[in-house]
Amino acid sequence: MAEAIFAHKVREAGLSDQIEVDSAGTGGWHVGDPPHNGTLSLLAEKNIPYSHVARTITKADLSGFDYILTMDEDNFRAVKYLGPSTAVIQRFLDYAPNLGVREVPDPWFDGRFEYVYQLVDEASTGLLNAIIEKIGKSKPA
């Protein structure tokens, strides 16, 4: 869901040619699977196109991306455990400090897809604004 929402914001900002968006899990439970039907339904409701199959993060990702964002503390530790990184490794909700929440819950288990959408949407805006500030382009209206 986070990849879809952030990629949508990147497209709306006209920055698809400058910002690559990808996602990967820290465990291999769903490798090769599409997103949960609850995620796909919510994204369709929000008119956010999405096509993705799950993959696992690799050591190459640590140098292949500028940012690696984790959804929770377990993911954060798992990514750090992979080794040294040139990427900024942060918790995704660090980009939405006003929410007062540090971890994005997995809606796979509790069905709170709308709540997760709200968290991810807010953090995606914060992340995009931080990247825009870093690359020196004016923020989208």
C-alpha atoms as a printed R data frame, in Angstrom:
    type eleno elety resid chain resno       x       y       z
1   ATOM     1    CA   MET     A     1   0.000   0.000   0.000
2   ATOM     2    CA   ALA     A     2   2.790   2.427   0.902
3   ATOM     3    CA   GLU     A     3   4.500   1.960  -2.455
4   ATOM     4    CA   ALA     A     4   1.251   2.638  -4.327
5   ATOM     5    CA   ILE     A     5   0.365   5.749  -2.335
6   ATOM     6    CA   PHE     A     6   3.844   7.243  -2.504
7   ATOM     7    CA   ALA     A     7   4.224   6.469  -6.232
8   ATOM     8    CA   HIS     A     8   0.843   8.133  -6.826
9   ATOM     9    CA   LYS     A     9   2.008  11.287  -5.029
10  ATOM    10    CA   VAL     A    10   5.262  11.244  -7.010
11  ATOM    11    CA   ARG     A    11   3.293  11.033 -10.282
12  ATOM    12    CA   GLU     A    12   0.977  13.857  -9.212
13  ATOM    13    CA   ALA     A    13   4.029  16.004  -8.430
14  ATOM    14    CA   GLY     A    14   5.443  15.307 -11.891
15  ATOM    15    CA   LEU     A    15   8.566  13.685 -10.448
16  ATOM    16    CA   SER     A    16   8.314  10.135 -11.800
17  ATOM    17    CA   ASP     A    17  11.402  10.757 -13.916
18  ATOM    18    CA   GLN     A    18  13.424  11.657 -10.797
19  ATOM    19    CA   ILE     A    19  12.053   9.395  -8.066
20  ATOM    20    CA   GLU     A    20  11.944   5.596  -8.295
21  ATOM    21    CA   VAL     A    21   9.567   3.856  -5.902
22  ATOM    22    CA   ASP     A    22   9.768   0.207  -4.884
23  ATOM    23    CA   SER     A    23   8.844  -1.923  -1.915
24  ATOM    24    CA   ALA     A    24  10.090  -5.134  -0.350
25  ATOM    25    CA   GLY     A    25   9.405  -7.135   2.748
26  ATOM    26    CA   THR     A    26  11.836  -8.353   5.363
27  ATOM    27    CA   GLY     A    27  10.342 -11.851   5.334
28  ATOM    28    CA   GLY     A    28   9.590 -14.167   2.468
29  ATOM    29    CA   TRP     A    29   6.044 -15.144   3.450
30  ATOM    30    CA   HIS     A    30   4.321 -13.545   0.471
31  ATOM    31    CA   VAL     A    31   7.056 -13.418  -2.178
32  ATOM    32    CA   GLY     A    32   5.468 -13.479  -5.616
33  ATOM    33    CA   ASP     A    33   1.997 -12.693  -4.297
34  ATOM    34    CA   PRO     A    34  -0.077  -9.633  -5.179
35  ATOM    35    CA   PRO     A    35  -1.214  -7.277  -2.396
36  ATOM    36    CA   HIS     A    36  -3.996  -8.301  -0.041
37  ATOM    37    CA   ASN     A    37  -7.481  -7.878  -1.512
38  ATOM    38    CA   GLY     A    38  -8.246  -5.309   1.211
39  ATOM    39    CA   THR     A    39  -5.349  -3.178  -0.018
40  ATOM    40    CA   LEU     A    40  -6.351  -3.543  -3.655
41  ATOM    41    CA   SER     A    41  -9.971  -2.631  -2.891
42  ATOM    42    CA   LEU     A    42  -8.976   0.461  -0.927
43  ATOM    43    CA   LEU     A    43  -6.542   1.636  -3.597
44  ATOM    44    CA   ALA     A    44  -9.202   1.170  -6.278
45  ATOM    45    CA   GLU     A    45 -11.656   3.172  -4.161
46  ATOM    46    CA   LYS     A    46  -9.069   5.987  -3.929
47  ATOM    47    CA   ASN     A    47  -8.336   5.779  -7.690
48  ATOM    48    CA   ILE     A    48  -4.720   4.795  -7.095
49  ATOM    49    CA   PRO     A    49  -3.494   2.361  -9.752
50  ATOM    50    CA   TYR     A    50  -1.258  -0.426  -8.518
51  ATOM    51    CA   SER     A    51   0.373  -3.562  -9.797
52  ATOM    52    CA   HIS     A    52   2.983  -5.262  -7.643
53  ATOM    53    CA   VAL     A    53   4.166  -8.653  -6.514
54  ATOM    54    CA   ALA     A    54   5.900  -9.065  -3.189
55  ATOM    55    CA   ARG     A    55   9.658  -9.470  -2.979
56  ATOM    56    CA   THR     A    56  12.185  -9.607  -0.157
57  ATOM    57    CA   ILE     A    57  14.683  -6.832   0.503
58  ATOM    58    CA   THR     A    58  18.247  -7.625  -0.527
59  ATOM    59    CA   LYS     A    59  21.679  -6.367   0.475
60  ATOM    60    CA   ALA     A    60  21.884  -4.707  -2.961
61  ATOM    61    CA   ASP     A    61  18.911  -2.520  -1.978
62  ATOM    62    CA   LEU     A    62  21.055  -0.981   0.767
63  ATOM    63    CA   SER     A    63  23.173   0.733  -1.876
64  ATOM    64    CA   GLY     A    64  20.650   0.793  -4.716
65  ATOM    65    CA   PHE     A    65  18.215   3.185  -3.059
66  ATOM    66    CA   ASP     A    66  18.565   6.553  -1.336
67  ATOM    67    CA   TYR     A    67  15.900   5.796   1.269
68  ATOM    68    CA   ILE     A    68  14.746   2.582   2.887
69  ATOM    69    CA   LEU     A    69  11.682   3.114   5.023
70  ATOM    70    CA   THR     A    70  10.372   0.577   7.480
71  ATOM    71    CA   MET     A    71   6.876   0.131   8.799
72  ATOM    72    CA   ASP     A    72   7.762  -1.006  12.313
73  ATOM    73    CA   GLU     A    73  10.600  -1.641  14.741
74  ATOM    74    CA   ASP     A    74  11.008  -5.292  13.732
75  ATOM    75    CA   ASN     A    75  11.439  -4.259  10.086
76  ATOM    76    CA   PHE     A    76  13.868  -1.507  11.115
77  ATOM    77    CA   ARG     A    77  16.073  -3.981  12.995
78  ATOM    78    CA   ALA     A    78  15.883  -6.523  10.162
79  ATOM    79    CA   VAL     A    79  17.034  -3.960   7.594
80  ATOM    80    CA   LYS     A    80  19.860  -2.721   9.831
81  ATOM    81    CA   TYR     A    81  20.926  -6.354  10.338
82  ATOM    82    CA   LEU     A    82  21.510  -6.745   6.584
83  ATOM    83    CA   GLY     A    83  24.687  -4.683   6.865
84  ATOM    84    CA   PRO     A    84  26.118  -1.283   6.044
85  ATOM    85    CA   SER     A    85  24.011   0.981   3.879
86  ATOM    86    CA   THR     A    86  24.452   4.115   1.822
87  ATOM    87    CA   ALA     A    87  20.679   4.586   2.014
88  ATOM    88    CA   VAL     A    88  18.936   6.545   4.724
89  ATOM    89    CA   ILE     A    89  17.165   3.911   6.828
90  ATOM    90    CA   GLN     A    90  14.251   5.336   8.784
91  ATOM    91    CA   ARG     A    91  10.841   4.464  10.084
92  ATOM    92    CA   PHE     A    92   8.239   5.624   7.553
93  ATOM    93    CA   LEU     A    93   6.204   7.440  10.190
94  ATOM    94    CA   ASP     A    94   9.228   9.598  11.032
95  ATOM    95    CA   TYR     A    95   7.863  11.634   8.104
96  ATOM    96    CA   ALA     A    96   4.558  12.151   9.916
97  ATOM    97    CA   PRO     A    97   5.637  13.081  13.465
98  ATOM    98    CA   ASN     A    98   2.392  14.942  14.148
99  ATOM    99    CA   LEU     A    99   0.497  11.621  14.133
100 ATOM   100    CA   GLY     A   100   2.063  10.537  17.422
101 ATOM   101    CA   VAL     A   101   2.414   6.976  16.092
102 ATOM   102    CA   ARG     A   102   5.746   5.273  15.384
103 ATOM   103    CA   GLU     A   103   4.659   2.045  13.701
104 ATOM   104    CA   VAL     A   104   2.347   1.228  10.814
105 ATOM   105    CA   PRO     A   105   0.270  -1.801  11.803
106 ATOM   106    CA   ASP     A   106  -0.124  -4.633   9.331
107 ATOM   107    CA   PRO     A   107  -3.747  -4.574   8.146
108 ATOM   108    CA   TRP     A   108  -3.333  -8.183   6.993
109 ATOM   109    CA   PHE     A   109  -3.931  -9.176  10.610
110 ATOM   110    CA   ASP     A   110  -6.453  -6.632  11.884
111 ATOM   111    CA   GLY     A   111  -8.285  -5.427   8.762
112 ATOM   112    CA   ARG     A   112  -7.675  -1.722   9.479
113 ATOM   113    CA   PHE     A   113  -6.877  -0.846   5.874
114 ATOM   114    CA   GLU     A   114  -8.398   2.649   6.036
115 ATOM   115    CA   TYR     A   115  -6.407   3.492   9.179
116 ATOM   116    CA   VAL     A   116  -3.196   2.272   7.559
117 ATOM   117    CA   TYR     A   117  -4.062   4.273   4.447
118 ATOM   118    CA   GLN     A   118  -4.382   7.446   6.542
119 ATOM   119    CA   LEU     A   119  -1.016   6.859   8.242
120 ATOM   120    CA   VAL     A   120   0.753   6.060   4.997
121 ATOM   121    CA   ASP     A   121  -0.847   8.955   3.136
122 ATOM   122    CA   GLU     A   122   0.386  11.431   5.753
123 ATOM   123    CA   ALA     A   123   3.891   9.948   5.847
124 ATOM   124    CA   SER     A   124   4.038   9.877   2.035
125 ATOM   125    CA   THR     A   125   3.328  13.596   1.908
126 ATOM   126    CA   GLY     A   126   6.036  14.255   4.481
127 ATOM   127    CA   LEU     A   127   8.554  12.072   2.660
128 ATOM   128    CA   LEU     A   128   7.822  13.643  -0.709
129 ATOM   129    CA   ASN     A   129   8.174  17.132   0.731
130 ATOM   130    CA   ALA     A   130  11.517  16.163   2.318
131 ATOM   131    CA   ILE     A   131  12.789  14.773  -0.993
132 ATOM   132    CA   ILE     A   132  11.566  17.815  -2.912
133 ATOM   133    CA   GLU     A   133  13.351  20.069  -0.441
134 ATOM   134    CA   LYS     A   134  16.525  18.015  -0.845
135 ATOM   135    CA   ILE     A   135  16.462  18.058  -4.653
136 ATOM   136    CA   GLY     A   136  15.574  21.745  -4.684
137 ATOM   137    CA   LYS     A   137  12.262  21.696  -6.534
138 ATOM   138    CA   SER     A   138   9.308  23.704  -5.300
139 ATOM   139    CA   LYS     A   139   6.659  21.766  -3.394
140 ATOM   140    CA   PRO     A   140   3.455  20.825  -5.194
141 ATOM   141    CA   ALA     A   141   0.403  22.912  -4.366
